Amino acid sequence: MNRLTLYTTLGCHLCDELEHYLATLSAVEVILEKVEIADDDTLMVRYGERIPVLVDADGEELERGFEPERLAAWLDERGWLREGVLDTTGAPASEPKGAYLRQGRRFLG
C-alpha cells in the first residue's frame, strides 16, 4: 500500500478530478492523505495557485495531476500505472470500478 499526500482545499473540483483519475489509473492501493492548505498560511503561499499537488513518500510532487496523461506518466515512473486503462487520446477508457454519481457528485467505492 502506498501513501500519497494531496494538497487541496474545500470545493476544489480539480482535486476531485485528480482523485477520480488516481482511482482509475493506479494499479496499486493508495492511501490518500488530504492536507487542507487554507488552514496554514505557509501552505497557502506554497500551494495556493498550484493545487491540486500530489506528493509521494519521497517528496516528489506532481502538479496538474487532474490531467490524466500527466498523472499516468507520474504513476508509470513509479511502476504503479494500471495497464490498458488509457484510450488513444490519453484519457481513461472507463470509470473506476465502483464509481457512481449522486446529485451530480462522483463517489468512489
N, CA, C and O atoms as CSV, one atom per row, in Angstrom:
chain,resi,resn,atom,element,x,y,z
A,1,MET,N,N,0.838,-1.164,0.000
A,1,MET,CA,C,0.000,0.000,0.000
A,1,MET,C,C,0.894,1.242,0.000
A,1,MET,O,O,1.896,1.302,0.713
A,2,ASN,N,N,0.516,2.217,-0.804
A,2,ASN,CA,C,1.330,3.418,-0.967
A,2,ASN,C,C,0.599,4.625,-0.385
A,2,ASN,O,O,-0.611,4.781,-0.551
A,3,ARG,N,N,1.351,5.458,0.291
A,3,ARG,CA,C,0.800,6.685,0.865
A,3,ARG,C,C,1.158,7.870,-0.028
A,3,ARG,O,O,2.311,8.060,-0.415
A,4,LEU,N,N,0.140,8.652,-0.340
A,4,LEU,CA,C,0.331,9.876,-1.099
A,4,LEU,C,C,-0.336,11.005,-0.339
A,4,LEU,O,O,-1.311,10.796,0.382
A,5,THR,N,N,0.199,12.201,-0.509
A,5,THR,CA,C,-0.380,13.389,0.099
A,5,THR,C,C,-0.976,14.242,-1.012
A,5,THR,O,O,-0.350,14.464,-2.048
A,6,LEU,N,N,-2.193,14.714,-0.777
A,6,LEU,CA,C,-2.855,15.607,-1.723
A,6,LEU,C,C,-3.059,16.948,-1.043
A,6,LEU,O,O,-3.805,17.053,-0.069
A,7,TYR,N,N,-2.388,17.982,-1.564
A,7,TYR,CA,C,-2.603,19.334,-1.072
A,7,TYR,C,C,-3.816,19.883,-1.802
A,7,TYR,O,O,-3.836,19.945,-3.031
A,8,THR,N,N,-4.820,20.279,-1.046
A,8,THR,CA,C,-6.126,20.608,-1.592
A,8,THR,C,C,-6.778,21.712,-0.779
A,8,THR,O,O,-6.199,22.211,0.186
A,9,THR,N,N,-7.977,22.087,-1.170
A,9,THR,CA,C,-8.799,22.990,-0.384
A,9,THR,C,C,-10.257,22.675,-0.666
A,9,THR,O,O,-10.583,22.073,-1.689
A,10,LEU,N,N,-11.121,23.076,0.229
A,10,LEU,CA,C,-12.542,22.796,0.135
A,10,LEU,C,C,-13.109,23.291,-1.195
A,10,LEU,O,O,-12.878,24.433,-1.592
A,11,GLY,N,N,-13.847,22.429,-1.872
A,11,GLY,CA,C,-14.500,22.808,-3.119
A,11,GLY,C,C,-13.614,22.780,-4.348
A,11,GLY,O,O,-14.007,23.292,-5.396
A,12,CYS,N,N,-12.431,22.197,-4.249
A,12,CYS,CA,C,-11.509,22.143,-5.388
A,12,CYS,C,C,-11.956,21.054,-6.359
A,12,CYS,O,O,-11.720,19.869,-6.122
A,13,HIS,N,N,-12.603,21.460,-7.455
A,13,HIS,CA,C,-13.090,20.473,-8.423
A,13,HIS,C,C,-11.937,19.787,-9.156
A,13,HIS,O,O,-12.080,18.642,-9.585
A,14,LEU,N,N,-10.808,20.461,-9.306
A,14,LEU,CA,C,-9.648,19.828,-9.939
A,14,LEU,C,C,-9.080,18.722,-9.043
A,14,LEU,O,O,-8.573,17.712,-9.531
A,15,CYS,N,N,-9.173,18.927,-7.745
A,15,CYS,CA,C,-8.736,17.896,-6.797
A,15,CYS,C,C,-9.637,16.673,-6.909
A,15,CYS,O,O,-9.163,15.539,-6.838
A,16,ASP,N,N,-10.944,16.905,-7.084
A,16,ASP,CA,C,-11.888,15.798,-7.280
A,16,ASP,C,C,-11.537,15.017,-8.541
A,16,ASP,O,O,-11.586,13.787,-8.551
A,17,GLU,N,N,-11.182,15.738,-9.606
A,17,GLU,CA,C,-10.788,15.074,-10.852
A,17,GLU,C,C,-9.531,14.235,-10.641
A,17,GLU,O,O,-9.450,13.105,-11.122
A,18,LEU,N,N,-8.551,14.786,-9.924
A,18,LEU,CA,C,-7.322,14.041,-9.655
A,18,LEU,C,C,-7.644,12.750,-8.904
A,18,LEU,O,O,-7.112,11.695,-9.249
A,19,GLU,N,N,-8.496,12.810,-7.894
A,19,GLU,CA,C,-8.860,11.609,-7.144
A,19,GLU,C,C,-9.533,10.583,-8.043
A,19,GLU,O,O,-9.263,9.388,-7.932
A,20,HIS,N,N,-10.399,11.037,-8.924
A,20,HIS,CA,C,-11.067,10.148,-9.872
A,20,HIS,C,C,-10.041,9.451,-10.766
A,20,HIS,O,O,-10.076,8.230,-10.914
A,21,TYR,N,N,-9.142,10.214,-11.354
A,21,TYR,CA,C,-8.143,9.629,-12.238
A,21,TYR,C,C,-7.174,8.731,-11.482
A,21,TYR,O,O,-6.727,7.717,-12.018
A,22,LEU,N,N,-6.846,9.083,-10.257
A,22,LEU,CA,C,-5.972,8.246,-9.448
A,22,LEU,C,C,-6.620,6.878,-9.211
A,22,LEU,O,O,-5.959,5.844,-9.320
A,23,ALA,N,N,-7.912,6.881,-8.888
A,23,ALA,CA,C,-8.628,5.622,-8.676
A,23,ALA,C,C,-8.694,4.787,-9.955
A,23,ALA,O,O,-8.675,3.557,-9.903
A,24,THR,N,N,-8.771,5.457,-11.089
A,24,THR,CA,C,-8.867,4.769,-12.372
A,24,THR,C,C,-7.515,4.240,-12.845
A,24,THR,O,O,-7.435,3.125,-13.362
A,25,LEU,N,N,-6.469,5.017,-12.676
A,25,LEU,CA,C,-5.179,4.715,-13.290
A,25,LEU,C,C,-4.219,3.914,-12.413
A,25,LEU,O,O,-3.319,3.257,-12.936
A,26,SER,N,N,-4.388,3.954,-11.106
A,26,SER,CA,C,-3.428,3.314,-10.216
A,26,SER,C,C,-3.651,1.805,-10.130
A,26,SER,O,O,-4.768,1.341,-9.905
A,27,ALA,N,N,-2.581,1.058,-10.310
A,27,ALA,CA,C,-2.628,-0.396,-10.207
A,27,ALA,C,C,-2.396,-0.862,-8.777
A,27,ALA,O,O,-2.565,-2.043,-8.473
A,28,VAL,N,N,-2.013,0.052,-7.904
A,28,VAL,CA,C,-1.724,-0.289,-6.508
A,28,VAL,C,C,-2.718,0.424,-5.603
A,28,VAL,O,O,-3.289,1.449,-5.973
A,29,GLU,N,N,-2.913,-0.130,-4.422
A,29,GLU,CA,C,-3.785,0.512,-3.455
A,29,GLU,C,C,-3.070,1.732,-2.884
A,29,GLU,O,O,-1.888,1.675,-2.548
A,30,VAL,N,N,-3.800,2.825,-2.782
A,30,VAL,CA,C,-3.226,4.088,-2.337
A,30,VAL,C,C,-3.998,4.604,-1.127
A,30,VAL,O,O,-5.229,4.618,-1.118
A,31,ILE,N,N,-3.266,5.021,-0.124
A,31,ILE,CA,C,-3.861,5.771,0.979
A,31,ILE,C,C,-3.580,7.234,0.684
A,31,ILE,O,O,-2.424,7.641,0.569
A,32,LEU,N,N,-4.627,8.013,0.563
A,32,LEU,CA,C,-4.507,9.414,0.188
A,32,LEU,C,C,-4.748,10.286,1.416
A,32,LEU,O,O,-5.852,10.320,1.960
A,33,GLU,N,N,-3.707,10.988,1.844
A,33,GLU,CA,C,-3.825,11.928,2.954
A,33,GLU,C,C,-4.068,13.307,2.362
A,33,GLU,O,O,-3.235,13.838,1.627
A,34,LYS,N,N,-5.220,13.880,2.692
A,34,LYS,CA,C,-5.554,15.206,2.186
A,34,LYS,C,C,-5.107,16.256,3.191
A,34,LYS,O,O,-5.386,16.149,4.386
A,35,VAL,N,N,-4.410,17.271,2.695
A,35,VAL,CA,C,-3.957,18.378,3.532
A,35,VAL,C,C,-4.664,19.636,3.063
A,35,VAL,O,O,-4.513,20.058,1.916
A,36,GLU,N,N,-5.433,20.227,3.955
A,36,GLU,CA,C,-6.170,21.455,3.671
A,36,GLU,C,C,-5.210,22.642,3.777
A,36,GLU,O,O,-4.724,22.969,4.860
A,37,ILE,N,N,-4.947,23.278,2.637
A,37,ILE,CA,C,-3.961,24.361,2.630
A,37,ILE,C,C,-4.497,25.653,3.228
A,37,ILE,O,O,-3.715,26.501,3.656
A,38,ALA,N,N,-5.815,25.821,3.266
A,38,ALA,CA,C,-6.404,27.063,3.781
A,38,ALA,C,C,-6.173,27.229,5.277
A,38,ALA,O,O,-6.319,28.330,5.809
A,39,ASP,N,N,-5.816,26.147,5.959
A,39,ASP,CA,C,-5.598,26.200,7.410
A,39,ASP,C,C,-4.190,26.656,7.785
A,39,ASP,O,O,-3.889,26.796,8.970
A,40,ASP,N,N,-3.327,26.891,6.803
A,40,ASP,CA,C,-1.927,27.190,7.098
A,40,ASP,C,C,-1.413,28.215,6.089
A,40,ASP,O,O,-1.402,27.955,4.886
A,41,ASP,N,N,-0.991,29.371,6.577
A,41,ASP,CA,C,-0.521,30.442,5.692
A,41,ASP,C,C,0.672,30.009,4.838
A,41,ASP,O,O,0.765,30.381,3.669
A,42,THR,N,N,1.576,29.229,5.416
A,42,THR,CA,C,2.748,28.765,4.666
A,42,THR,C,C,2.335,27.873,3.504
A,42,THR,O,O,2.858,27.992,2.396
A,43,LEU,N,N,1.388,26.977,3.773
A,43,LEU,CA,C,0.892,26.095,2.700
A,43,LEU,C,C,0.147,26.896,1.635
A,43,LEU,O,O,0.233,26.581,0.448
A,44,MET,N,N,-0.582,27.928,2.053
A,44,MET,CA,C,-1.291,28.773,1.083
A,44,MET,C,C,-0.309,29.448,0.137
A,44,MET,O,O,-0.555,29.522,-1.067
A,45,VAL,N,N,0.797,29.939,0.675
A,45,VAL,CA,C,1.806,30.590,-0.161
A,45,VAL,C,C,2.441,29.569,-1.105
A,45,VAL,O,O,2.642,29.852,-2.286
A,46,ARG,N,N,2.755,28.386,-0.582
A,46,ARG,CA,C,3.456,27.380,-1.385
A,46,ARG,C,C,2.571,26.724,-2.438
A,46,ARG,O,O,3.007,26.507,-3.568
A,47,TYR,N,N,1.322,26.404,-2.067
A,47,TYR,CA,C,0.468,25.608,-2.955
A,47,TYR,C,C,-0.769,26.331,-3.473
A,47,TYR,O,O,-1.483,25.787,-4.315
A,48,GLY,N,N,-1.038,27.536,-2.995
A,48,GLY,CA,C,-2.285,28.225,-3.301
A,48,GLY,C,C,-2.680,28.262,-4.761
A,48,GLY,O,O,-3.845,28.034,-5.089
A,49,GLU,N,N,-1.738,28.545,-5.645
A,49,GLU,CA,C,-2.054,28.619,-7.075
A,49,GLU,C,C,-1.675,27.346,-7.816
A,49,GLU,O,O,-1.800,27.278,-9.039
A,50,ARG,N,N,-1.210,26.333,-7.081
A,50,ARG,CA,C,-0.721,25.110,-7.728
A,50,ARG,C,C,-1.613,23.901,-7.499
A,50,ARG,O,O,-1.419,22.874,-8.149
A,51,ILE,N,N,-2.582,23.988,-6.597
A,51,ILE,CA,C,-3.366,22.803,-6.263
A,51,ILE,C,C,-4.184,22.346,-7.460
A,51,ILE,O,O,-4.587,23.162,-8.289
A,52,PRO,N,N,-4.426,21.068,-7.550
A,52,PRO,CA,C,-4.004,20.030,-6.626
A,52,PRO,C,C,-2.549,19.636,-6.849
A,52,PRO,O,O,-2.066,19.587,-7.981
A,53,VAL,N,N,-1.869,19.358,-5.755
A,53,VAL,CA,C,-0.498,18.859,-5.820
A,53,VAL,C,C,-0.476,17.523,-5.092
A,53,VAL,O,O,-0.870,17.421,-3.930
A,54,LEU,N,N,-0.007,16.503,-5.799
A,54,LEU,CA,C,0.109,15.155,-5.262
A,54,LEU,C,C,1.576,14.915,-4.945
A,54,LEU,O,O,2.447,15.224,-5.758
A,55,VAL,N,N,1.858,14.361,-3.758
A,55,VAL,CA,C,3.235,14.157,-3.318
A,55,VAL,C,C,3.406,12.714,-2.860
A,55,VAL,O,O,2.596,12.197,-2.091
A,56,ASP,N,N,4.482,12.062,-3.347
A,56,ASP,CA,C,4.740,10.685,-2.922
A,56,ASP,C,C,5.587,10.665,-1.650
A,56,ASP,O,O,5.965,11.716,-1.133
A,57,ALA,N,N,5.878,9.480,-1.157
A,57,ALA,CA,C,6.621,9.316,0.101
A,57,ALA,C,C,8.034,9.892,0.028
A,57,ALA,O,O,8.616,10.228,1.060
A,58,ASP,N,N,8.591,10.009,-1.177
A,58,ASP,CA,C,9.930,10.566,-1.354
A,58,ASP,C,C,9.918,12.088,-1.500
A,58,ASP,O,O,10.973,12.705,-1.648
A,59,GLY,N,N,8.730,12.694,-1.460
A,59,GLY,CA,C,8.623,14.145,-1.589
A,59,GLY,C,C,8.529,14.632,-3.020
A,59,GLY,O,O,8.549,15.839,-3.262
A,60,GLU,N,N,8.427,13.710,-3.981
A,60,GLU,CA,C,8.304,14.104,-5.395
A,60,GLU,C,C,6.886,14.608,-5.652
A,60,GLU,O,O,5.913,13.911,-5.361
A,61,GLU,N,N,6.771,15.810,-6.193
A,61,GLU,CA,C,5.479,16.456,-6.410
A,61,GLU,C,C,4.996,16.308,-7.843
A,61,GLU,O,O,5.780,16.254,-8.790
A,62,LEU,N,N,3.685,16.246,-7.966
A,62,LEU,CA,C,3.032,16.282,-9.271
A,62,LEU,C,C,1.995,17.389,-9.243
A,62,LEU,O,O,1.030,17.335,-8.482
A,63,GLU,N,N,2.206,18.396,-10.082
A,63,GLU,CA,C,1.206,19.442,-10.273
A,63,GLU,C,C,0.342,19.051,-11.471
A,63,GLU,O,O,0.774,18.303,-12.347
A,64,ARG,N,N,-0.860,19.559,-11.491
A,64,ARG,CA,C,-1.796,19.309,-12.597
A,64,ARG,C,C,-2.034,17.816,-12.816
A,64,ARG,O,O,-2.133,17.362,-13.956
A,65,GLY,N,N,-2.126,17.059,-11.734
A,65,GLY,CA,C,-2.422,15.632,-11.829
A,65,GLY,C,C,-3.838,15.345,-12.287
A,65,GLY,O,O,-4.192,14.196,-12.550
A,66,PHE,N,N,-4.661,16.405,-12.385
A,66,PHE,CA,C,-6.014,16.246,-12.909
A,66,PHE,C,C,-5.986,16.036,-14.418
A,66,PHE,O,O,-7.014,15.725,-15.019
A,67,GLU,N,N,-4.818,16.202,-15.033
A,67,GLU,CA,C,-4.643,15.875,-16.450
A,67,GLU,C,C,-4.216,14.416,-16.511
A,67,GLU,O,O,-3.110,14.081,-16.087
A,68,PRO,N,N,-5.068,13.546,-17.028
A,68,PRO,CA,C,-4.808,12.103,-16.940
A,68,PRO,C,C,-3.461,11.666,-17.513
A,68,PRO,O,O,-2.834,10.752,-16.978
A,69,GLU,N,N,-3.013,12.302,-18.584
A,69,GLU,CA,C,-1.739,11.873,-19.175
A,69,GLU,C,C,-0.557,12.212,-18.262
A,69,GLU,O,O,0.421,11.466,-18.215
A,70,ARG,N,N,-0.642,13.336,-17.534
A,70,ARG,CA,C,0.421,13.698,-16.583
A,70,ARG,C,C,0.430,12.736,-15.402
A,70,ARG,O,O,1.489,12.271,-14.980
A,71,LEU,N,N,-0.751,12.442,-14.874
A,71,LEU,CA,C,-0.850,11.510,-13.753
A,71,LEU,C,C,-0.397,10.120,-14.179
A,71,LEU,O,O,0.301,9.442,-13.426
A,72,ALA,N,N,-0.783,9.690,-15.371
A,72,ALA,CA,C,-0.379,8.368,-15.866
A,72,ALA,C,C,1.143,8.268,-15.968
A,72,ALA,O,O,1.723,7.254,-15.579
A,73,ALA,N,N,1.788,9.304,-16.483
A,73,ALA,CA,C,3.251,9.288,-16.604
A,73,ALA,C,C,3.901,9.242,-15.223
A,73,ALA,O,O,4.887,8.531,-15.028
A,74,TRP,N,N,3.358,9.992,-14.264
A,74,TRP,CA,C,3.886,10.027,-12.895
A,74,TRP,C,C,3.747,8.655,-12.242
A,74,TRP,O,O,4.676,8.169,-11.597
A,75,LEU,N,N,2.583,8.038,-12.413
A,75,LEU,CA,C,2.359,6.697,-11.860
A,75,LEU,C,C,3.251,5.668,-12.544
A,75,LEU,O,O,3.782,4.773,-11.887
A,76,ASP,N,N,3.418,5.789,-13.850
A,76,ASP,CA,C,4.246,4.847,-14.611
A,76,ASP,C,C,5.700,4.896,-14.148
A,76,ASP,O,O,6.356,3.857,-14.072
A,77,GLU,N,N,6.216,6.094,-13.836
A,77,GLU,CA,C,7.589,6.229,-13.329
A,77,GLU,C,C,7.799,5.422,-12.054
A,77,GLU,O,O,8.911,4.976,-11.770
A,78,ARG,N,N,6.734,5.239,-11.292
A,78,ARG,CA,C,6.807,4.512,-10.025
A,78,ARG,C,C,6.403,3.046,-10.165
A,78,ARG,O,O,6.453,2.290,-9.195
A,79,GLY,N,N,6.004,2.649,-11.369
A,79,GLY,CA,C,5.555,1.274,-11.596
A,79,GLY,C,C,4.157,1.015,-11.068
A,79,GLY,O,O,3.798,-0.127,-10.781
A,80,TRP,N,N,3.360,2.078,-10.936
A,80,TRP,CA,C,2.022,1.968,-10.352
A,80,TRP,C,C,0.900,2.109,-11.374
A,80,TRP,O,O,-0.271,2.072,-10.996
A,81,LEU,N,N,1.214,2.268,-12.637
A,81,LEU,CA,C,0.183,2.510,-13.649
A,81,LEU,C,C,-0.507,1.209,-14.026
A,81,LEU,O,O,0.142,0.217,-14.357
A,82,ARG,N,N,-1.828,1.228,-13.971
A,82,ARG,CA,C,-2.631,0.080,-14.400
A,82,ARG,C,C,-2.567,0.008,-15.922
A,82,ARG,O,O,-2.836,0.994,-16.609
A,83,GLU,N,N,-2.216,-1.141,-16.434
A,83,GLU,CA,C,-2.083,-1.329,-17.884
A,83,GLU,C,C,-3.444,-1.304,-18.577
A,83,GLU,O,O,-4.434,-1.816,-18.054
A,84,GLY,N,N,-3.470,-0.703,-19.757
A,84,GLY,CA,C,-4.652,-0.741,-20.617
A,84,GLY,C,C,-5.805,0.140,-20.194
A,84,GLY,O,O,-6.927,-0.068,-20.657
A,85,VAL,N,N,-5.576,1.123,-19.327
A,85,VAL,CA,C,-6.682,1.958,-18.881
A,85,VAL,C,C,-6.791,3.274,-19.641
A,85,VAL,O,O,-7.768,4.003,-19.474
A,86,LEU,N,N,-5.802,3.587,-20.475
A,86,LEU,CA,C,-5.864,4.814,-21.253
A,86,LEU,C,C,-6.293,4.502,-22.677
A,86,LEU,O,O,-5.865,3.507,-23.261
A,87,ASP,N,N,-7.150,5.370,-23.236
A,87,ASP,CA,C,-7.506,5.204,-24.638
A,87,ASP,C,C,-6.465,5.922,-25.501
A,87,ASP,O,O,-5.455,6.394,-24.978
A,88,THR,N,N,-6.690,6.008,-26.781
A,88,THR,CA,C,-5.694,6.585,-27.691
A,88,THR,C,C,-5.494,8.090,-27.480
A,88,THR,O,O,-4.496,8.645,-27.938
A,89,THR,N,N,-6.425,8.753,-26.796
A,89,THR,CA,C,-6.275,10.187,-26.538
A,89,THR,C,C,-5.520,10.449,-25.248
A,89,THR,O,O,-5.199,11.597,-24.939
A,90,GLY,N,N,-5.231,9.390,-24.484
A,90,GLY,CA,C,-4.553,9.553,-23.201
A,90,GLY,C,C,-5.522,9.685,-22.046
A,90,GLY,O,O,-5.098,9.855,-20.903
A,91,ALA,N,N,-6.830,9.609,-22.324
A,91,ALA,CA,C,-7.845,9.695,-21.273
A,91,ALA,C,C,-8.190,8.290,-20.777
A,91,ALA,O,O,-8.040,7.316,-21.515
A,92,PRO,N,N,-8.649,8.186,-19.537
A,92,PRO,CA,C,-9.058,6.877,-19.036
A,92,PRO,C,C,-10.166,6.290,-19.893
A,92,PRO,O,O,-11.082,6.996,-20.315
A,93,ALA,N,N,-10.074,4.998,-20.144
A,93,ALA,CA,C,-11.029,4.330,-21.022
A,93,ALA,C,C,-12.374,4.094,-20.348
A,93,ALA,O,O,-13.380,3.924,-21.037
A,94,SER,N,N,-12.416,4.080,-19.020
A,94,SER,CA,C,-13.675,3.831,-18.333
A,94,SER,C,C,-13.671,4.437,-16.942
A,94,SER,O,O,-12.637,4.870,-16.435
A,95,GLU,N,N,-14.844,4.459,-16.342
A,95,GLU,CA,C,-14.985,4.916,-14.961
A,95,GLU,C,C,-14.299,3.924,-14.037
A,95,GLU,O,O,-14.216,2.739,-14.360
A,96,PRO,N,N,-13.805,4.388,-12.889
A,96,PRO,CA,C,-13.228,3.441,-11.942
A,96,PRO,C,C,-14.285,2.484,-11.431
A,96,PRO,O,O,-15.464,2.831,-11.356
A,97,LYS,N,N,-13.869,1.299,-11.085
A,97,LYS,CA,C,-14.775,0.292,-10.579
A,97,LYS,C,C,-15.421,0.807,-9.300
A,97,LYS,O,O,-14.738,1.277,-8.390
A,98,GLY,N,N,-16.743,0.712,-9.244
A,98,GLY,CA,C,-17.452,1.140,-8.057
A,98,GLY,C,C,-17.797,2.622,-8.025
A,98,GLY,O,O,-18.359,3.096,-7.037
A,99,ALA,N,N,-17.475,3.367,-9.080
A,99,ALA,CA,C,-17.808,4.797,-9.100
A,99,ALA,C,C,-19.284,4.966,-9.427
A,99,ALA,O,O,-19.847,4.227,-10.236
A,100,TYR,N,N,-19.903,5.957,-8.781
A,100,TYR,CA,C,-21.288,6.253,-9.089
A,100,TYR,C,C,-21.545,7.743,-8.868
A,100,TYR,O,O,-20.814,8.414,-8.139
A,101,LEU,N,N,-22.593,8.239,-9.508
A,101,LEU,CA,C,-22.977,9.641,-9.379
A,101,LEU,C,C,-24.204,9.754,-8.493
A,101,LEU,O,O,-25.137,8.957,-8.595
A,102,ARG,N,N,-24.192,10.761,-7.616
A,102,ARG,CA,C,-25.359,11.060,-6.797
A,102,ARG,C,C,-25.468,12.568,-6.716
A,102,ARG,O,O,-24.555,13.239,-6.234
A,103,GLN,N,N,-26.587,13.104,-7.188
A,103,GLN,CA,C,-26.835,14.538,-7.184
A,103,GLN,C,C,-25.679,15.311,-7.837
A,103,GLN,O,O,-25.264,16.361,-7.346
A,104,GLY,N,N,-25.175,14.778,-8.939
A,104,GLY,CA,C,-24.153,15.456,-9.701
A,104,GLY,C,C,-22.741,15.321,-9.163
A,104,GLY,O,O,-21.811,15.900,-9.724
A,105,ARG,N,N,-22.561,14.565,-8.082
A,105,ARG,CA,C,-21.218,14.379,-7.499
A,105,ARG,C,C,-20.783,12.940,-7.697
A,105,ARG,O,O,-21.599,12.023,-7.601
A,106,ARG,N,N,-19.501,12.736,-7.971
A,106,ARG,CA,C,-18.956,11.396,-8.193
A,106,ARG,C,C,-18.428,10.849,-6.883
A,106,ARG,O,O,-17.692,11.526,-6.165
A,107,PHE,N,N,-18.811,9.612,-6.576
A,107,PHE,CA,C,-18.339,8.928,-5.396
A,107,PHE,C,C,-17.634,7.652,-5.830
A,107,PHE,O,O,-18.055,7.001,-6.786
A,108,LEU,N,N,-16.564,7.292,-5.132
A,108,LEU,CA,C,-15.819,6.078,-5.450
A,108,LEU,C,C,-16.120,5.038,-4.399
A,108,LEU,O,O,-16.214,5.337,-3.208
A,109,GLY,N,N,-16.273,3.787,-4.868
A,109,GLY,CA,C,-16.472,2.675,-3.937
A,109,GLY,C,C,-17.834,2.593,-3.503
A,109,GLY,O,O,-18.178,1.712,-2.715
